[in-house]
Amino acid sequence: MAGAVAAGLLLTACGSDSGDDEIAGVDDAAASEAQDEDEPEGDQPDDAAEDEADGDGIDRPDIQVADSLELVFEEPDTGDPVKDAILTDSQWQVKSVFEVLTTHDIENESVSFYTTGESYREDIAALNNIIDQGGSSAGIMKFSGYEVSSLEGDTAFVTYCRDFSEAYNIDFETGEVIGESNLGVLPTRYEVRMQKNDIGVWQANATSNERRSKRC
């Protein structure tokens, strides 16, 4: 049972995975954004999110994912400080979820710092299920193709891909493998609505996904 629940979280820890669904407003906002200039893209090192967050004056939680799970991020350098901040907070939101998953510290406030609304309810429900079953995740997850697909005021839409072909499920207490990795599985593509809150943090508040996406 724990393995089955954990397998679901590998797909859904960052939002709903009930099927290929869309967030209301994504297409309209993206169409508006498409009129803007294209931004240059490039890779940054894995610690780019931490570097970008420094110096913004916001008292952020210290997020530490357990050593059993490595999260690898390839963040585009947009050249736009606002978009870079959005992407950085989107990455920290992912890290906050997997911090709780791999430490079983459900009282940790990092998820609520970077997540709100529908996304928060879904993430906490998934995490509670995993923790109740004694499961966790290990291995490597790779995140790539980060892009701010649209930005209007304090609302933005972020897209990215998650490759979890090298991740697997373990028993939290014993470290025993309870769900093998699937090296042949295609990545999942995510669309996340981000909302800037009163202290300047971009929070995920709605997420949709496309499993086994050929767009990744």
Backbone bond lengths (Angstrom), bond angles and torsions (degrees), N, CA, C in turn:
res aa  C-N    CA-C-N  psi(-1)  N-CA   C-N-CA  omega(-1)  CA-C   N-CA-C  phi
1 M - - - 1.469 - - 1.526 111.03 -
2 A 1.344 116.59 -44.11 1.460 119.25 -179.08 1.512 110.93 -60.67
3 G 1.341 116.26 -39.80 1.450 119.64 179.94 1.510 112.16 -62.69
4 A 1.324 116.94 -39.70 1.458 120.39 -179.32 1.515 111.16 -65.62
5 V 1.340 115.74 -42.24 1.458 119.16 179.84 1.516 110.06 -66.70
6 A 1.333 116.20 -43.05 1.459 119.80 -179.03 1.517 111.13 -63.09
7 A 1.324 116.69 -38.16 1.463 119.74 178.45 1.513 110.36 -60.60
8 G 1.336 116.95 -37.60 1.453 120.09 177.65 1.513 111.69 -65.07
9 L 1.326 117.02 -38.96 1.450 119.52 -177.86 1.521 111.44 -68.69
10 L 1.319 116.98 -31.93 1.462 119.13 175.76 1.517 110.55 -55.86
11 L 1.324 116.54 -30.39 1.461 120.63 178.55 1.511 112.32 -91.06
12 T 1.331 117.90 -28.18 1.463 119.29 -166.26 1.513 114.95 -118.99
13 A 1.314 119.21 3.31 1.465 119.03 -174.95 1.518 112.65 -61.85
14 C 1.304 117.06 -22.03 1.460 119.23 179.44 1.520 112.11 -105.76
15 G 1.308 117.76 16.66 1.463 120.12 176.19 1.505 111.80 144.16
16 S 1.319 115.53 -178.63 1.457 121.16 -175.30 1.512 112.31 -61.81
17 D 1.335 116.70 140.44 1.458 121.33 175.32 1.512 109.87 -133.08
18 S 1.315 115.74 36.52 1.456 120.73 -177.35 1.519 112.50 -77.59
19 G 1.331 116.43 -1.52 1.457 120.76 179.83 1.505 109.13 154.35
20 D 1.315 117.19 -178.86 1.452 120.71 177.95 1.511 108.40 -80.36
21 D 1.338 116.19 99.62 1.455 119.96 -177.25 1.513 109.34 -124.40
22 E 1.340 115.54 170.08 1.443 121.16 -176.55 1.517 109.56 -127.82
23 I 1.336 114.83 154.51 1.455 121.22 176.67 1.520 108.36 -89.81
24 A 1.316 116.11 132.59 1.462 119.35 177.53 1.515 109.80 -59.77
25 G 1.323 116.31 131.39 1.450 120.94 177.44 1.511 114.18 98.42
26 V 1.319 118.18 -12.25 1.462 120.00 -177.56 1.515 110.84 -63.19
27 D 1.327 117.68 -51.11 1.461 120.69 -174.99 1.526 111.85 -63.04
28 D 1.342 117.12 -42.78 1.453 119.80 -178.74 1.517 111.38 -65.01
29 A 1.329 115.71 -43.23 1.453 119.23 -178.68 1.510 110.87 -68.46
30 A 1.322 116.50 -37.85 1.463 120.09 179.81 1.517 110.89 -65.01
31 A 1.322 116.14 -37.91 1.461 119.36 179.55 1.524 111.03 -63.69
32 S 1.330 116.33 -38.45 1.450 120.44 178.03 1.515 110.72 -66.49
33 E 1.314 116.74 -41.83 1.462 121.90 -178.20 1.515 111.44 -67.64
34 A 1.323 117.18 -28.82 1.460 120.71 -176.47 1.523 111.80 -62.45
35 Q 1.336 118.90 -16.54 1.449 121.96 -179.99 1.515 111.56 -78.29
36 D 1.369 117.28 -15.39 1.456 121.32 -179.04 1.518 110.29 -78.51
37 E 1.349 115.98 167.28 1.456 120.71 177.65 1.504 110.89 -66.23
38 D 1.345 117.31 146.99 1.448 121.77 173.38 1.511 108.66 -70.06
39 E 1.335 115.40 142.52 1.450 121.13 -179.85 1.510 109.76 -100.66
40 P 1.352 119.46 144.92 1.466 121.32 175.60 1.505 110.58 -68.12
41 E 1.335 116.32 148.29 1.445 121.51 -179.48 1.516 110.18 -121.61
42 G 1.351 115.80 157.81 1.448 121.61 178.64 1.498 109.53 -174.81
43 D 1.328 116.70 166.71 1.452 121.30 -178.02 1.518 110.90 -91.25
44 Q 1.327 116.59 149.83 1.440 123.61 172.64 1.517 107.83 -123.08
45 P 1.333 117.62 159.22 1.458 119.24 177.46 1.514 111.95 -64.67
46 D 1.348 116.25 166.82 1.451 121.56 -173.32 1.521 113.07 -61.84
47 D 1.340 117.84 -25.59 1.460 119.87 -178.25 1.516 112.28 -91.71
48 A 1.348 116.37 17.92 1.468 119.71 -176.66 1.513 112.11 -61.23
49 A 1.335 117.47 -38.16 1.466 119.83 -177.22 1.523 110.84 -61.37
50 E 1.324 116.58 -41.75 1.464 120.26 -179.58 1.516 110.14 -66.48
51 D 1.342 117.83 -41.46 1.454 121.36 179.98 1.522 111.20 -63.69
52 E 1.342 116.49 -41.80 1.458 120.79 -177.83 1.524 111.51 -65.79
53 A 1.343 116.41 -35.36 1.459 119.94 -175.67 1.517 112.38 -74.41
54 D 1.329 117.85 -22.83 1.454 121.29 -177.99 1.522 110.49 -63.25
55 G 1.335 115.61 139.68 1.450 120.25 172.22 1.507 115.47 84.69
56 D 1.338 119.05 7.67 1.459 118.98 179.44 1.525 112.27 -91.71
57 G 1.336 116.67 -0.76 1.459 120.62 176.22 1.513 114.94 79.04
58 I 1.324 118.40 2.97 1.464 122.25 -179.62 1.521 109.77 -94.48
59 D 1.305 117.09 130.85 1.468 122.52 178.79 1.531 108.59 -80.11
60 R 1.314 116.19 95.54 1.459 121.91 -173.85 1.529 111.49 -96.29
61 P 1.334 117.70 151.95 1.472 120.37 176.86 1.527 111.17 -68.97
62 D 1.313 115.31 149.23 1.462 121.66 176.01 1.526 107.69 -85.62
63 I 1.316 116.88 109.85 1.467 121.61 -174.33 1.517 109.97 -100.77
64 Q 1.340 115.96 126.10 1.458 122.13 -179.16 1.527 109.09 -131.70
65 V 1.314 116.56 104.58 1.465 121.50 174.43 1.526 107.97 -76.76
66 A 1.322 117.13 140.81 1.468 120.87 -178.71 1.530 111.09 -58.92
67 D 1.337 115.41 151.67 1.463 121.07 -176.93 1.524 113.18 -62.44
68 S 1.324 117.01 -18.90 1.471 120.09 -178.11 1.528 112.46 -66.64
69 L 1.334 116.81 -22.25 1.464 121.38 -176.03 1.519 109.90 -123.88
70 E 1.317 116.36 124.51 1.456 121.80 177.05 1.531 109.39 -104.86
71 L 1.324 115.61 123.99 1.458 121.76 176.38 1.519 108.43 -104.55
72 V 1.325 116.23 120.39 1.465 122.04 -176.48 1.525 108.52 -111.56
73 F 1.332 115.88 121.24 1.463 120.86 -177.93 1.525 110.97 -113.62
74 E 1.326 115.21 137.27 1.455 122.02 171.50 1.525 106.72 -116.52
75 E 1.305 116.47 99.05 1.463 120.26 -174.76 1.523 111.10 -97.50
76 P 1.318 118.81 128.80 1.462 120.21 176.03 1.524 111.30 -69.82
77 D 1.302 116.36 143.05 1.457 122.17 174.45 1.519 107.34 -92.69
78 T 1.314 116.66 99.33 1.462 120.32 -172.72 1.514 113.07 -76.01
79 G 1.326 117.26 -22.99 1.454 119.88 -173.64 1.513 113.32 82.40
80 D 1.332 116.61 -1.52 1.464 123.26 179.18 1.525 107.56 -114.46
81 P 1.337 119.04 115.24 1.467 120.47 -176.31 1.524 114.18 -60.92
82 V 1.321 117.61 -31.08 1.467 120.14 178.64 1.528 110.09 -68.81
83 K 1.331 116.06 -47.47 1.461 119.15 179.09 1.528 111.14 -64.99
84 D 1.329 117.21 -37.87 1.462 119.69 177.45 1.527 110.49 -61.48
85 A 1.340 117.39 -39.73 1.465 121.05 178.71 1.527 111.13 -65.13
86 I 1.317 116.93 -38.77 1.463 121.30 178.50 1.525 110.30 -63.05
87 L 1.337 116.08 -47.99 1.459 120.39 -179.80 1.523 111.52 -64.05
88 T 1.324 116.44 -39.07 1.462 120.46 178.87 1.515 111.05 -61.39
89 D 1.337 117.04 -47.51 1.462 119.88 179.80 1.524 111.51 -66.54
90 S 1.329 117.23 -33.15 1.467 120.16 175.90 1.523 110.61 -62.43
91 Q 1.313 116.75 -40.54 1.458 120.08 177.92 1.519 111.89 -67.47
92 W 1.313 116.66 -41.54 1.464 119.07 178.21 1.529 111.19 -64.94
93 Q 1.323 116.90 -30.96 1.468 119.36 176.60 1.525 110.51 -62.81
94 V 1.329 116.00 -43.22 1.462 120.26 177.19 1.536 110.11 -61.58
95 K 1.327 115.67 -46.52 1.465 119.90 -179.31 1.532 111.58 -60.62
96 S 1.339 116.43 -37.77 1.466 119.31 -178.57 1.521 111.85 -62.96
97 V 1.337 116.41 -38.88 1.463 120.88 179.40 1.529 110.16 -64.85
98 F 1.324 115.93 -45.45 1.463 118.76 -176.76 1.525 112.22 -77.15
99 E 1.324 117.72 -19.95 1.457 119.61 170.34 1.530 109.91 -62.55
100 V 1.324 116.19 -48.71 1.465 120.08 179.51 1.524 110.77 -64.81
101 L 1.335 116.59 -41.77 1.455 120.29 -179.49 1.523 111.71 -60.00
102 T 1.329 117.17 -42.98 1.467 120.10 -173.56 1.519 113.91 -89.27
103 T 1.344 117.51 -9.42 1.469 120.35 177.38 1.526 112.65 -112.25
104 H 1.335 116.47 -15.93 1.472 123.11 -176.35 1.529 111.82 60.48
105 D 1.325 116.77 27.26 1.463 121.30 177.15 1.527 108.13 -94.77
106 I 1.326 115.84 79.88 1.456 120.87 -174.27 1.526 111.80 -68.85
107 E 1.355 117.50 -18.47 1.460 120.85 178.58 1.528 111.66 -80.90
108 N 1.327 116.21 -7.31 1.459 120.85 178.78 1.527 110.18 -58.56
109 E 1.311 116.80 135.41 1.467 120.92 -175.68 1.527 113.58 -94.03
110 S 1.331 117.80 5.21 1.462 119.00 -176.44 1.530 112.19 -66.61
111 V 1.341 117.01 -35.08 1.466 119.07 179.38 1.531 110.68 -63.39
112 S 1.321 117.05 -45.52 1.464 119.83 -179.50 1.524 111.86 -69.43
113 F 1.319 117.65 -20.54 1.465 120.87 177.08 1.525 110.77 -69.23
114 Y 1.330 116.79 -37.49 1.459 121.46 -175.10 1.524 113.98 -109.38
115 T 1.332 117.96 0.49 1.464 120.57 -174.63 1.519 109.90 -137.58
116 T 1.320 116.44 144.02 1.455 120.83 179.07 1.517 109.29 -148.27
117 G 1.323 116.04 173.27 1.460 121.44 172.45 1.513 114.30 59.68
118 E 1.331 115.50 -139.70 1.459 122.16 -176.64 1.528 111.68 -61.17
119 S 1.328 116.79 -40.46 1.457 119.72 179.90 1.523 111.36 -61.89
120 Y 1.328 116.70 -40.70 1.465 120.05 179.74 1.524 110.94 -64.21
121 R 1.312 116.83 -45.89 1.465 119.95 -178.85 1.529 110.80 -60.89
122 E 1.323 117.03 -42.64 1.461 120.38 -178.90 1.521 111.58 -68.34
123 D 1.331 116.53 -43.03 1.464 119.64 -178.34 1.526 111.54 -65.07
124 I 1.328 116.81 -44.41 1.465 119.82 -179.10 1.523 111.06 -66.20
125 A 1.332 117.22 -39.10 1.463 119.81 177.74 1.527 110.69 -62.18
126 A 1.343 116.75 -43.93 1.466 120.56 179.49 1.523 110.70 -64.95
127 L 1.322 116.79 -42.96 1.460 120.17 -179.65 1.524 111.59 -64.63
128 N 1.317 116.94 -42.02 1.464 119.62 177.98 1.528 111.33 -61.32
129 N 1.318 116.66 -40.72 1.469 119.97 178.19 1.523 111.11 -62.48
130 I 1.326 116.39 -45.77 1.462 120.64 179.97 1.523 111.06 -61.68
131 I 1.322 115.87 -47.80 1.464 120.07 -177.57 1.520 110.56 -64.19
132 D 1.320 117.20 -40.48 1.469 120.48 178.04 1.519 111.48 -60.98
133 Q 1.326 116.94 -33.21 1.468 121.76 -179.04 1.520 112.34 -87.45
134 G 1.334 117.37 -5.59 1.457 120.12 177.90 1.510 114.61 77.34
135 G 1.328 117.87 22.79 1.457 121.06 -177.06 1.520 113.11 -99.03
136 S 1.311 115.54 166.42 1.457 122.44 174.50 1.528 107.73 -157.71
137 S 1.320 116.47 -177.30 1.461 121.48 179.56 1.513 110.48 -125.62
138 A 1.328 115.85 151.70 1.454 122.33 179.05 1.520 108.95 -144.43
139 G 1.323 115.70 173.02 1.454 120.24 179.61 1.516 111.84 98.68
140 I 1.318 116.06 -143.44 1.469 122.10 -175.53 1.521 109.79 -130.62
141 M 1.327 116.46 132.39 1.457 122.54 169.71 1.517 108.15 -119.67
142 K 1.323 116.03 134.36 1.456 121.19 -177.60 1.526 110.07 -115.74
143 F 1.323 115.57 130.72 1.460 122.65 -178.32 1.521 108.69 -116.74
144 S 1.323 116.91 127.83 1.460 119.91 -174.68 1.524 110.64 -146.83
145 G 1.325 115.03 173.69 1.460 120.50 176.35 1.507 114.57 67.95
146 Y 1.341 117.68 26.22 1.469 119.98 -179.54 1.525 110.62 -62.79
147 E 1.324 115.43 131.61 1.461 121.29 -179.50 1.518 110.02 -152.24
148 V 1.323 116.04 138.05 1.462 120.78 168.89 1.518 106.08 -86.21
149 S 1.323 115.78 103.42 1.463 119.67 -174.78 1.515 112.40 -77.52
150 S 1.339 116.87 -22.85 1.467 120.21 175.62 1.519 108.82 -160.32
151 L 1.319 115.02 153.68 1.460 121.44 -179.59 1.514 109.09 -150.74
152 E 1.330 115.82 118.98 1.462 121.76 176.26 1.520 108.19 -136.70
153 G 1.331 116.56 108.26 1.448 120.81 179.68 1.517 111.89 62.60
154 D 1.338 116.67 -122.65 1.455 122.34 -178.56 1.523 112.82 -97.16
155 T 1.322 117.02 16.17 1.463 121.80 178.13 1.523 109.96 -123.31
156 A 1.316 114.92 132.15 1.460 120.11 179.34 1.519 109.44 -138.08
157 F 1.319 115.96 158.94 1.460 121.67 174.03 1.524 108.62 -121.69
158 V 1.323 115.06 129.40 1.462 122.04 -178.46 1.521 108.82 -115.68
159 T 1.322 116.03 137.87 1.457 120.53 173.12 1.525 108.47 -120.15
160 Y 1.334 115.39 146.67 1.462 120.54 175.40 1.521 108.97 -163.19
161 C 1.324 115.46 168.14 1.457 121.65 179.49 1.520 110.07 -118.28
162 R 1.339 115.15 144.32 1.465 120.44 177.46 1.521 109.52 -122.38
163 D 1.324 115.64 119.36 1.458 123.22 176.35 1.530 107.88 -99.80
164 F 1.338 116.29 108.43 1.471 120.07 179.78 1.525 111.09 -112.30
165 S 1.343 116.33 26.61 1.467 120.24 -178.43 1.522 112.71 -66.83
166 E 1.333 117.14 -20.79 1.461 120.90 179.32 1.533 112.36 -105.06
167 A 1.323 116.88 10.26 1.467 121.27 177.76 1.525 109.65 -98.54
168 Y 1.302 115.90 151.64 1.461 120.66 179.39 1.524 109.10 -146.96
169 N 1.332 115.90 168.56 1.454 122.36 -174.53 1.520 110.76 -102.18
170 I 1.328 115.93 138.92 1.457 120.93 -179.76 1.524 110.93 -130.88
171 D 1.320 114.54 158.89 1.456 120.52 169.94 1.528 107.66 -75.61
172 F 1.333 116.68 127.58 1.456 120.57 -174.16 1.523 112.23 -61.22
173 E 1.316 117.86 -41.30 1.465 121.55 -175.51 1.518 112.41 -76.31
174 T 1.318 118.01 -42.81 1.460 121.46 -172.20 1.526 114.00 -100.21
175 G 1.330 117.32 -20.03 1.451 120.47 -175.28 1.514 113.76 78.68
176 E 1.337 116.63 3.82 1.467 121.09 -179.67 1.524 110.25 -66.59
177 V 1.324 116.27 137.42 1.459 121.22 178.05 1.526 109.18 -72.48
178 I 1.323 116.61 124.00 1.460 121.06 -179.12 1.526 112.03 -119.30
179 G 1.323 116.74 -0.04 1.459 121.24 177.38 1.511 109.13 -158.79
180 E 1.318 117.43 111.95 1.451 121.69 -174.99 1.532 111.95 -71.25
181 S 1.326 115.93 156.14 1.458 121.02 174.49 1.526 110.21 -71.36
182 N 1.324 115.55 159.80 1.463 121.96 178.29 1.528 107.98 -122.39
183 L 1.319 116.10 94.51 1.459 120.74 -172.29 1.519 112.88 -65.56
184 G 1.323 117.77 -19.66 1.458 120.43 -176.74 1.512 114.94 -93.73
185 V 1.337 118.27 -3.19 1.461 119.96 -174.63 1.530 110.73 -74.49
186 L 1.328 116.51 138.95 1.450 121.37 176.91 1.533 110.00 -75.80
187 P 1.330 118.02 154.50 1.474 120.55 179.02 1.522 112.19 -64.46
188 T 1.320 114.49 162.72 1.460 122.39 172.22 1.527 108.52 -100.99
189 R 1.306 116.17 135.42 1.460 121.48 178.39 1.527 109.23 -101.44
190 Y 1.322 116.60 132.79 1.456 122.03 -176.65 1.528 111.40 -114.87
191 E 1.319 115.36 146.24 1.459 123.66 168.37 1.525 106.76 -122.79
192 V 1.319 116.09 123.42 1.465 120.77 -174.44 1.523 109.47 -125.28
193 R 1.319 115.33 128.74 1.465 119.10 171.98 1.525 108.52 -86.13
194 M 1.318 116.41 124.29 1.455 122.90 -179.52 1.528 109.40 -110.24
195 Q 1.315 115.99 135.92 1.458 121.60 179.99 1.526 108.64 -124.14
196 K 1.325 117.31 129.95 1.461 121.37 178.38 1.517 110.14 -80.37
197 N 1.336 116.96 126.13 1.460 120.15 -177.58 1.529 111.33 -91.39
198 D 1.328 116.36 -173.63 1.460 121.08 -172.05 1.518 113.73 -67.17
199 I 1.326 117.85 -23.83 1.473 119.33 -179.36 1.525 112.26 -99.42
200 G 1.333 116.55 4.45 1.454 119.89 174.54 1.509 115.90 96.87
201 V 1.348 118.21 8.96 1.456 121.88 178.14 1.522 109.39 -90.63
202 W 1.326 115.96 133.03 1.463 121.13 174.88 1.523 108.36 -85.68
203 Q 1.333 116.43 114.28 1.460 122.22 -176.43 1.529 111.05 -106.41
204 A 1.318 115.69 140.56 1.462 120.48 172.32 1.520 109.14 -74.10
205 N 1.337 117.47 129.18 1.464 118.03 178.18 1.525 113.96 -129.41
206 A 1.329 117.92 -4.17 1.469 121.03 172.24 1.527 107.54 -159.00
207 T 1.316 115.58 139.19 1.465 120.62 -176.11 1.518 110.15 -137.93
208 S 1.328 115.53 138.01 1.452 120.47 170.75 1.521 107.83 -130.88
209 N 1.324 116.69 167.57 1.455 118.18 -176.41 1.518 111.62 -151.26
210 E 1.299 114.24 163.05 1.460 123.45 175.02 1.524 106.96 -128.28
211 R 1.327 115.83 105.67 1.457 120.51 -177.53 1.537 110.14 -72.30
212 R 1.336 114.90 148.98 1.466 122.48 178.61 1.533 110.13 49.31
213 S 1.318 114.38 50.34 1.461 120.32 -172.46 1.524 111.65 -77.54
214 K 1.306 115.55 132.16 1.458 121.16 175.65 1.531 110.56 -84.04
215 R 1.332 116.17 -2.23 1.469 119.90 177.30 1.515 111.72 -87.25
216 C 1.335 117.61 -3.87 1.463 121.74 179.18 1.525 110.89 -94.65
